[in-house]
């Protein structure tokens, strides 16, 4: 780790006899050559330092004053941004000398070009036209007015937003009293025609997210921290289209929310005929509220009284079936047992051979723990056609007589 270039300063040192001051940060040298020379002059004042490696050496924050640091943005202040101390230097920051004396000169920027609403000018023009210090400060204040605005710093303008597809997408949120469906109708009308193509399914899932605080610049609001987000997507059943239509944070899907979405879609001509979700505990609770069971797999449409069918997510079912097979196995109605022992025997047959049956199958597929139990690919490989063909071939060759292989491949 690099150590501060100042004489007698050990910030960044790993030596145990040098106690580190908490909250001190290391700053690299600026890229602009003239500003680098200003830094070097300050570092050499009153010291014996003659050479500095601009690419590798660093200066710690102890050699800068508070006015050298960038102030927190509006979003950071509102969100209570951590750390308390500012870390980023202003573009024209020059470190203090070893005696703590500030550098009194025309501010230099880290970039040779500065962009303002009136155009682009270079540092050399700025220096030549600013001989009077009062004029300098007035000019800097005017530039500050262009850079900082109530909506934030360098905020995207409405014209730029108009060309941004992400900014044009509006979703239904739980904060809205009524679901906004105009965007979905506009999205669909530009691409499809006909009632049959408006037959759709609803897919929803609760996704866990990082508990971070974010700032929405477009709407100027703080979002978070949240644990999870509930997302609903509508997709066509008879043709290929899909559109996110609803999201809300830290919310489980309920019967009331589901009915509200279905009713709003019905008002603009979208006929929901089915819903798909995984078998998580919150969704199982939704199924119970809709009276869904093994014998009853549908419920009434709140508007048309037609039947809406409930489907469990196929990848989730694959993982559950694989986990049950490996954990306890299955007892069939005829009383015969099938379990992971037949897969272990298949691996034993393959051991040490160059040409293997079911080459995709390995011990990794049979000894799954932790996050491996959520891996869909591993579960799909266990129930793949190649594994089934391998079991059938080995069974016909009398390699698997003791494992009810005929029932496994049915």
Protein Blocks (a to p, Z undefined) as FASTA:
>chain_A
ZZdfbghiaghiabfklccdehiacddddfblklmmmmmmmmmgopabfbdcfklmccdf
klpcfklpccddfklmmnopacfbdfbdcfkbccddfkopacddddddfbfbdcdfkbcc
dfklmmmmmmbfklmmmmmmmmmmmmpcfkbghiacfklmmmpmklmpccddfklmbdcf
klmmmmmmmmggcjklmgccdddddddddddddddfklopaedjdfbdcddddddfkbcc
dddfbdcehiacdfklmmmmmmmmmmnopacfbdcddfbfklmmmmmmnopafklccdcd
fklopacdddddfklmmmmmmmmmmmnopadfkopacdfklmmmmmmmmgopabdghklb
cfklmmcghjllmpmklmmmmmpmklmmmmmmmmmnopammnommlmmZZ
